[in-house]
Amino acid sequence: MIHHLLERRIAEKAHSSKWETAIKRTATLLSILSALLLTLGFTAYFGVIQSTGQFLLLAAFSCFAVGFAWLVSIILVVERRMDRKTLAAAVEQDHDMLQDRLNTVVELDQRINDDRSAAMYRNAIEEQATELVPKLRTANPLKKRSVNLHILVMLLLGILAANFYITKSPLQTLAANEAKAENEANQQAQENNLQPLVIPDESLTPPTAPEQQTNSSWGEIRISEPGRDLRITVHEDVPLLIEAASDRPLANITWQTQVNDSEEVTRPLPELEDPRYAVFQPTLHPDQLGLKEWDVTRYRATAKAIDETQYGSSSYFVEIVPGPEALKQLPNAGYDSLEALTDLIHRQQQVIRSTEKLTDPEDTEQQKTMDTLAELESALSSEGRSVQKQLSERLDRETLREFASSIEAASTEFTNAETALLERAQTKAGQTEEVALMHLVDARRELANLIEQHPESFAGSTLNELEDQVTLSATEADPELAKLLKKLAEETQQVNEASRGLDELLDQQETLAQEADNIGKTPIPELGSFELSTKQHDLAVQFDSLRKEFPEPFQNQQGLSDKTADSMSRASEQLVKNPNSASDSVKQAKNNLQKLNEAIEQRQNDYEQFQANSLQQRIAANQEAYRDIERSAEKANTAKISKAVDETQQLLQEIPDNLETNNASNTAATPRNRQLTGTDTAPNKDNGQAEQAPQSDPIAETKKQIQRQTEDLQNTTDGKQRAETAKSLDKSLGKIAEALKQENAKRQQNLDQKQMASQLKQLQEQAQAMQNAREFVQEAINREENIQSKASENLDTRNQFQNLAREQLLLEEDMATAREENPSGFEGVASQSDKVQKEMQQTTRALNAKQENAPNASKQAVESLEQLDQSLAKQQEQTESDKQEQIARQMEQLINQLSEIEKKPDDFSTAEKQQTAGQCQSVGSLACKNPGSSGSGGQASGSGSPPPSDANQPNQEPPTPDDSQTAKTSPPSTLGGQPSPTGQESATGSPSPTGSAGGSKTPEQALQDATERLAESNGTQETSEAAGGLKQQMQNLANAMGTGMGMGMQPGARQASGKQGSEGKKPANQGDSLTPGGRESLSRGLAQLESAARQGEQGSLTPQAGRALRENGLADIVSGIQRQYGYNDGTQVLIRQVKQELAGPKINIDLKTVNELRAQIQKAQRDFVIKADAPEEPESTLRNDPAKYPTAYRESIQTYFQALSEDKPQ
């Protein structure tokens, strides 16, 4: 018996040899099977085998035979026994280092019994071989060349067979041949058994059912290319590919184009060569259609069979947009508005196409589709009015008249389309959808003209120019940045002065509004109204003076500013003309002034945020300088230290000493701010108690500490002390940076709270104004219907027409008065209101002239009034939805604020707690009275609460906690008997008529108790428990309204979404409705070059069109490369190559050049990192993209990061 290591090596070789044989035989048999199946496929494809059954039988037999052979061969391999000498020789063959030692040991081991001297030699050789065994490689059959060759042959034959079956589809070919043979056999059988032609008796033949007639015919026509909506420039042609097929001969095929809202033009196509199938390639030429920028053309194709059956394709749209360079020149605000309208146009085009596909209004699935389309129409109407509202703040009403008229007309048609879809009137829905689309197109064209004619109203501020720059400090080395910062400082000063002036005016306007509310209670209203009119006039003069003195803040708010000035003048006139109803006009002036003030405050906050961010950037840079000094304290030179200290001294001069004090004072600087934020409703029953002692300002102390540390740093020469001082300076600056960050967050939070409260109040007043407008319109409908009825009854004699004319004139005057006294109620339906008044005037003239068409004119006025009422109802519904959303947003923000107080009660002062409690009282009271609330969160019944009708009155002020007589020691309860945060459980059940029997409390009372407890809380634990209890009350109200946490919008979301400029723009690597994404931009650029080449070959390309197509195509290609592949060295090289091929007026672009350019771009793709139009890759270990490094430093940077990644902690 030889050594066990040698025995194991021989056994491993036996095992490996069996595996090698098994793999070879398996690969051989699979190769044979692939060859057999490939042979069968060839025989089937070329018709040798003509039966599918025969083919499947042979294929199955081949698989079975090969499988059986494999099973037998595997059994033989497993049962095979191999000779030890053969195995030893095989091991020696695999490992030359053994040098025949293993063979010798095996041979001597067999002789040891016969020859005793062999043992001496065997032991020595065995010892040598055993020492070499650990150095031998493990036997692996897959490393044998013969095994790899077998596997390679198997894979090649398998791939060849699979490719043949995929590309040639022999089974499908065999099935088609069988079907063809069967058809030929049937035809032959019919020919062999011809029957005499018999003309059937129509009287005896039952008619064919319509369903059978429909199912017996088939036909289709489609526009295969481009097969989608396109955005092109005015000089770009669009090649089309139209395909048509039918089971019956086609008579003719045409295609139709419709430019904007003009008549549809039918264009013939060549005669058919094959009556059942045809392909055409017409071209859509924008210049021949007379298209201009922002125009839209609709195109489709139709086919008519000889039996008058018609087939139609889907409709597609081509929009003419400016080139990419022209779009870049647009101001940010103008671009955003155009992009918003373009997005609405695209979505409406999808709605039209979806409506065209509807065939059966009775089908359940199609009815669901109609319901979805109706919801989309409603959403488009709302978003269109939102765009109009945003622009009304930039431009005055007269300038915006045409645009507003188009948007209102589109909104009306959206409503009509929605109604038609819900009524399953498909034809009417399609017509109204097309009209709505054309009104949107008109609105976009008018908006583009407004941007061109009034660029100052869409211009951005200096802040937009600075936002993309890294601002540290302005020096002589950067004069452009210093110039921008100086301009920013001037704008900031103007904005601050304008905001301060508007605050004062708004306080006076609110006081005036309160006095106007009470003027009707005076014995002689006329005397007081004259004085109020004078005050209102003075405020209007002060407002105009403020606009002239500080024009910059009002530049982008021209429309809202003019609207505010007009409302002030109107209020002054109304106070003299009609004192009893003038209060609405005064409130309207106050609301407009409030909106304007909020816009200026938002801009002021943006400036402050930018300056604070700049300070934080500079502080961070200064901290890094001190960290460098700390790291190299022994080697730090005096110049480096002096530079860091000088920057610190400059920062200390710019950082205020009282960040938190300023923030608190700004929040409650005026009674109006306290009213808007709810501070004046905050429960404060400790008025007689002394306020908390003012705390020392940590910022001022930190600044003094920094001052001492800088002096120490400059005076010390010891390296260790210098490092410690630099480290202390780094920490002190970090404290100031953190204080700045918190101050910014508080400032934004306070601004959001105030603006949301103001917006909610305005929404309430707007809802009331719309309700008043609807009440008048409904009354006007009844009066107009009465006039129409009497006119129809008196049509024969017409002796009552004069009296009816007087009634009509009175109604007309009442309509004008209602619009004048309630402008906000009719603001969103101005064009429809104008239409109603015109039709009323026509009715008056017809009645005065005793014309026969007077009843019809009155009927038309009734229909217009009904449409006006529908539009008002729609807007009223939207306003109510906005109001509930606003309440939900405020509740969510307050719940988050209460959570912060609950976690960190010591971080909030008494004033901040009272302010939060007051806000919760105000918003919570509105939530209790909200018509959308239900269950325990709804209005409590009983005599102890206001009647339900009062809950909908927007002007009703929420009750203050001071009006309640509940005990201030009452623990906060919950709704529905849920446990309170203190562990107590409130009683369930409805309150008694007094509202307090049985210990249960109404939601208002529970909320009031919780707000009182927070406002009066002292100490950490008491404040935390009070905040938790109030948070639970607010959460219960939110749940009762159906707006739990996370369902409302985040604070500031609406303001952010409404911002214009680059702040609201999408990332550069994403496209939008006007600017395509990376891939689309590349395709669009190449398509423009291809269009130029094609027109050049046809001789129809003018020099101007050629230059425009080349420049726009080049711009799109460059933009597409950067968006698709990033901005790195590789893309810059490709862009330079593209510009060399395309730039220059003498460059001749042909199809060959375009194809070479396309191939060049596709070839370069493998060198780029794809960014746009693809999901983002997971974050790698190296957070920086090596492709973006400069070429000269790329290798060293990658080596450095690689070393960091491989460095292991000690």
TORSE-856505 format. One record per residue (C-alpha): x, y, z. Coordinates in steps of 0.05 Angstrom, whole numbers, plus 5000, padded with zeros to 4 digits. Example, Ala and Ser with C-alpha at 12.3 -4.5 7.8 and 13.67 -1.06 7.14 Angstrom:
524649105156;527349795143;
//
This chain:
500050005000;503150664979;502651335018;495551595028;497152264992;499251884930;493151434935;488552054941;491852364880;490651724839;483351714863;482352444844;485052284775;480151704768;474452174788;476852724741;477552234684;470352014692;467952734692;472152884630;469152294593;462052484615;462853204592;465752994525;460252494511;454752984534;457553534489;458153044431;451052804438;448353524444;452253704382;449153114346;442253334370;443454054345;445653794278;439553344273;434753914291;438354384243;437653864187;430353774203;429454534201;432754574132;428354014105;422054364132;424155054107;425654804036;419454364032;422553664037;418153534098;411153794085;407553564148;407953894216;406253234250;411852884213;416753434233;414853404306;415152644306;422252634277;424453184325;421652804385;424952154362;431552514355;431152804425;429152124454;434751754418;439952254440;437352244511;437451484514;444551464487;446651974538;443651574595;447250934573;453851284564;453451604633;452050924665;458050624629;462551184652;460351114724;461250354725;468050364691;474050124730;480950394712;487750064720;492450374773;498250394725;494050764674;491851264726;498951364751;501251484680;495651994670;497852364733;505052364709;502752634642;499153214676;504953384723;511953364693;515253514761;513952814785;519152554735;516251844732;516651764808;509251584815;509751054760;515850754794;512450734863;506250384835;510649884797;515149734857;509049664902;506449104859;513348744863;514548824938;511648154956;516147784906;522448214913;524248454983;529748924957;524449334920;521849604986;528249994998;527750354932;520250454936;520450795004;525751304981;522151464916;515351474952;518051985002;520452424945;513752374908;509852524972;513653174983;511653394913;504153254921;502353914956;505454284897;501153934846;494954274815;488153994830;485353584773;480153984734;476953684672;474654364646;481954564636;483054014585;483754264514;479853674487;474053824534;473854554515;473954364442;467853914451;464154464489;465854984436;463254544379;456954414419;455755164431;457055344358;452154824332;446955024385;447555764368;447155614294;440855194303;437555704350;439156274303;436255894244;429855744281;429156464305;430556804239;427456314189;421856034231;421355364195;415355144236;411455764216;413555664144;411254944146;404555144177;403655684123;405155184067;400154694097;394855244100;396355444029;395954734005;389354644041;386555274009;388755043940;385554373953;379054693974;379055143913;380454553868;374754173900;370054763889;372254813816;371054063807;364054143837;361454793804;354154953819;349755363771;349256103789;342656233822;340156943836;336856893904;329857163915;330857773961;323757703987;325457004013;332557154038;332957424109;337158054115;344057994144;344758244215;348758894224;353558534270;355058024216;356058564164;360958924210;364758304227;365258074155;369258694134;376358894153;380659484136;385859934166;389760554149;395260844191;400861354190;406860924207;411961484204;412861904243;406861614280;407162114336;406462854351;412363294330;415463964348;419264254289;421964914265;418565294209;423565084155;423464334171;419663844127;416163224155;416362594112;410362134123;409261394112;401861214101;399860484097;392960224079;390259504073;383259214066;379758564050;375958923995;378459353937;379960083957;377360643913;381961203937;386361433994;387162154017;390462524074;387963144108;391263744142;388164284186;392164894206;389865174274;382265274270;381765354195;377864884149;380664194137;384064104070;383863424035;390063233995;389762673943;394862113937;396961733873;392561193843;392860503874;396959963840;394459423887;387059543905;387759183972;394459463997;398060113987;403960504014;405061254003;410561734025;407962454021;411563034055;408563564100;411664244081;410464784134;411965344086;406765094036;401565064092;403265774114;405265564183;408666044231;411665984299;406965714353;402065464300;399264754303;397164324245;393163684250;393963124198;390762454187;389161974130;382861644105;381361074057;374860924020;372960243992;368960133928;362859973971;363460654006;366360354070;371160854101;377260754146;380861304184;387661354218;389261674284;390362424284;397262714297;399663414308;405663824285;407464444325;411964994300;416665234355;422665704354;429565424349;433565234411;437665874410;431266294407;428365914465;434666044506;433666794495;426866784528;426467044600;425766494651;418766704673;416366744600;419366064583;416065744643;409166014623;410065794551;412365114574;406265044619;401465204562;405164744514;404464184565;396964304567;396664294491;400263624489;395663314540;389563564502;392263254438;392562584475;385362674498;383062804427;386662184402;383661764457;376762014442;377561834368;378861104388;372161054423;367260644382;361760404429;359160874483;355160294512;361459874526;363259864600;370759934589;369860514541;365260854591;370860814642;375461124591;370461694580;370061814655;377661854657;377862334598;372562764632;376962824694;382863014650;378763564617;376863834685;384263834707;386464184643;381264724654;383664844725;391064874704;389465354648;386165834696;392165764742;396865994686;392266584674;392266764747;399866764750;400467214689;395167684716;400167874770;405268074718;400968444667;395068904673;388068694654;387769084589;394368804564;392268104583;385268154554;386267744491;390167204528;384967174584;379367124533;382666524499;383866174566;376666294589;374066044522;378365424528;375865314599;368665364575;369964844521;373564394571;367264414613;362864264552;367363684533;367163414603;359563444603;359163104534;363762544556;359662414619;353362414576;356761924528;356062404469;362462214434;361662634371;360163274411;365863124458;370763064401;368463724371;368964114436;375763804451;378464064385;375564754397;378764764467;385464574436;385165144386;383665634442;389765394479;393965474416;391266184409;392966334482;400066084472;401066504410;398467114447;402966964506;409066934460;407167624433;406367894504;413267644522;416167984460;412368634471;413168684547;419868354564;420668784626;414668434658;418167754651;425267964666;428867624723;432367964781;439767994796;438667404842;437366964781;444067164752;447667004817;444266354836;448765914792;455166234817;459166024878;459266684916;464766744968;467067464966;467468004915;474468244900;477968644846;479867984814;472567854800;469568514777;463368194745;461467864810;462768504849;458368884800;452668374808;453268394884;452969144883;446769124840;443768594886;444969054946;441269624911;435469164893;435268894964;434769604992;429069774945;425369124962;426169255037;423669965031;417769754988;416069195037;416269675095;411870175058;406869635038;406469405110;404470095132;399470175076;396469495090;395469665164;391770305144;387669935091;385469415141;383369955190;379570285134;376169625117;373769545188;371070255188;367470125122;364169505152;361169935208;359170525165;352170235154;350970255229;351771005233;345571465231;348071845170;352671395129;353871925076;357772365124;362571825145;363271545075;366072195048;371572185101;373071455086;373271605012;378472145024;382671665065;382171135011;384271654959;390171845001;392271125007;391871044932;396271654923;401271384973;401370714937;402771054870;408371454902;411370814931;411270484862;414771084830;419971144885;421770404885;420170134815;424669514818;420469094867;414069224826;417269074758;415068344757;408468504791;405769014742;399068684733;397768594807;400269294821;395569604770;389969164796;391269414867;391370144845;384870054806;381469714864;383470284910;380670804862;374270404854;373470344929;374271094937;368771214885;364170694915;364671004984;361671634955;356571314907;353970744949;356570755022;352270165044;355469674995;362369984989;365569535042;366368974990;370469434946;374769655004;375968925023;377768774951;382969324953;385669045018;386168344988;389868584927;394668984970;395668365014;397367934953;402268444929;405468504997;406267755001;409767734933;414568284955;415667935022;417267294986;422367654943;425167985005;425867305037;429367034975;434567594980;435567465054;436266715042;441466854987;445467315032;445066815089;447366255044;453166685019;455166825091;454966075106;459265935045;464366445067;464166185139;465465475113;471365725072;473966095133;473265475175;477165075124;482765595127;483265505203;483364745194;489264825147;492665255200;491164725252;494064165209;500464555194;500964975257;508564915260;509465135188;503765645182;506366325159;504067005182;500967185115;496366575116;494066725186;492967455171;488767295111;484266825150;483567325208;481867895160;476367485129;473767315199;473668045218;469668215156;464767655171;463867905243;461968585216;456668295170;453667795219;448268125264;448768055339;441467865349;439167365298;433667065340;431267735366;430668005295;426967385274;421967445331;420968185321;419768095246;414467575261;410168005305;412268695285;405268945270;398168785292;396768525223;402368015228;399667785296;392767735266;395067335205;399266855246;393966775299;397767115354;391967575373;387566965384;392666605426;390166475496;394166915542;391166975610;397667185642;397667895616;398768145685;404767715696;411667925680;414767655616;420667185621;427267535633;431067645569;436567145558;443467345538;444567325463;449166735447;451167025379;453967665410;457767255461;460566795407;462767395366;466467685426;469667005437;471866975364;474767665370;479067445429;481166805393;483467165331;487767625373;490767025408;492066685342;495867285315;499867395379;501966675394;508266355365;507565675398;505365145348;501264735396;497565345423;496465595352;493264935332;488664945393;486565665378;485265505305;480964915326;477065355375;475865865319;473265315274;468265095328;466065815343;464865955270;460965305265;456365545321;454866185282;453765795218;448765345254;445265955283;444766255214;441765605188;436565575243;434866315233;433666195159;429165605174;425166005224;424566595177;421966155122;417265805169;414366455195;413466715125;410066075103;405366095163;403466815150;402466725076;398466085084;393966435136;393067025089;391666575029;386566185070;383066835090;383067065017;380266394995;374666475044;373067165018;373766924947;368866364961;363866864989;364767314929;363466734881;357366534921;354667234916;356067234841;352466574832;346466814872;345867424827;346767004763;341466514784;336767084799;338467384731;336866714698;329866724729;328667444709;331167314638;326866694631;320867094654;322367624601;323067074548;316566744568;312667394566;315767594499;313866924469;306666984494;306167704469;309467564402;303067664361;300968354388;307768584417;304169104458;308068904520;314968944488;316369644514;315169434586;319468824575;324869264546;324969674610;325469044652;331168804607;334769464613;334069434688;336968734688;342668964644;344269534693;343869064752;348768604717;353669174707;352869394779;353968684806;360468624766;362769304790;361169174864;363768464863;369668454814;373167864847;366967424839;366667544764;374167594753;375166894726;369266934678;370367634650;369567434576;363167034590;360367614631;361868084572;358267604526;352167594572;351868354575;352368414499;346667924490;342568294541;343768934501;341568584437;335268344472;333769054497;334569334426;330268774397;324768904448;324969654437;324469554362;318969024372;322768544329;320467844317;327067544341;326567854410;324567194444;330366844410;335167384433;332567314504;333266554499;340566644477;341767084538;338766544583;343366024554;349466464563;347366604635;346665864648;353665744619;356166304663;352965974724;356265314706;363165644701;362165994768;359965334799;366365014773;370765564800;366965554866;368264814872;375664914857;376065484908;372865034961;377864484944;383564984950;380965225017;380664525045;387564385018;390165025050;387164825117;390364135111;397164445095;396764915154;394564355201;400363925177;405264485189;402464625258;402763885276;410063875256;411264505297;407864205358;412163575350;418364015354;415764365416;414063685447;421163435434;425064075451;420564505495;426364925521;427965175451;421465575447;419866225482;413166405514;411466855454;412866285405;408465805445;402766315448;403466445374;403165695358;397165605404;393566185371;394865895302;392265225324;385965555352;384665935287;385965355239;382764835284;376365245289;376065275213;377164525210;371364415258;366864855215;369464585149;363864295107;368463735086;369463495157;365362925182;364362485242;367162745306;370963285271;364763605242;360564145271;357363935336;349863965339;345864275393;344264965419;351165035446;354165105376;352665555317;347665315266;350464915209;349065475159;353965915196;359565425185;359965615112;360466365122;367566545101;367467215135;365866925203;371867005248;373966395288;372266425361;377766625409;379366215470;378066815514;370666755496;370166065528;368165965600;371365285608;376265175664;383365295645;385564685684;381564205641;386063675610;386163635535;380963145510;380462785445;375162635393;371361995392;373361785462;380661665445;385561705502;388962365512;396462455516;395962505591;392961815596;385862035609;380061835565;374662315544;367362115546;364161875483;357462035455;354262675431;354363295473;348263525509;344564145485;348764565531;354964265502;357864035568;353163535601;355962865619;363163115618;363763065542;366363655502;365363905432;371463905387;371764665393;371864625469;377164075470;381464475422;380565095464;382664745527;388864465493;390965145464;389965485532;394264965565;400065055516;399765815520;399965805596;405065245603;411565345642;417264865651;419864315607;415163745625;408864165626;410464485559;411963805528;405463495553;401364095531;404464085461;403163335457;395863425477;394663985427;398163575373;393463005386;387463475381;389963745314;391463045288;384362825306;381463415268;385963265209;383662545209;376362755214;377363195153;380562615116;387362965113;392062575158;399362705164;402962715098;396762815057;397263575054;402563955016;408964145051;409664865074;411965305018;410564784965;405565214929;409965824932;415665414905;411465134849;409165824830;416066124827;418466344760;425366354735;430765834738;428565624807;422665274776;426464984717;427864254709;434863964711;438964054649;439163314633;431463274629;426963534576;420263884580;414564064534;418864564495;425964314503;426963574487;431163094528;437862804507;435862264457;430062664429;434463274421;439662874382;434162574337;431063254326;437763564307;439363014258;432363054229;433263804215;439863664179;436663104140;430963574121;435964084097;439663554056;433263294025;430763984006;437664153978;437463543932;430463753909;432764463896;427464773943;432264993998;432965744005;439466024035;435666294096;432165634108;438665244099;442365684149;436665634200;436164874194;443764794200;444365254261;438264964297;440364254281;447464384306;444664694370;440064104382;445663604370;450463964418;444964014471;443063284461;450363034468;451263424532;444563204561;445362484540;452762354554;454762904603;459763464599;466663164597;472963124554;469962604508;463662984493;467563624482;471863284430;465663014395;462363694397;468464024365;468463504310;461063614297;462064364294;467764294246;463363884199;457264324204;459465034222;460665554169;456265864116;459765494059;458664794087;454364374041;450063874078;447863254040;444862594062;451762264061;454362774111;448362674156;449061914155;456461964170;455062434227;449761964255;454661374251;460061794285;455461964343;453261234351;460460994349;462461484404;457061244452;461360704483;466261234509;460861634546;457261564611;449861574594;446262074639;439462294612;433561874587;435961284630;435261094703;440761344748;446060824765;447060644839;451961074875;458960774867;464460754917;467761344883;462561894887;465962304832;465262114760;472261984732;469862174662;468962884687;476062964712;480963374671;485062924626;491663154656;489662964727;484862394714;489961824727;492862124790;485962284819;483561574806;489861284837;488861724898;481661504908;483560784895;488860824950;483661114997;478760554982;484160024995;486760345059;484759925119;484060205190;489560025237;
//
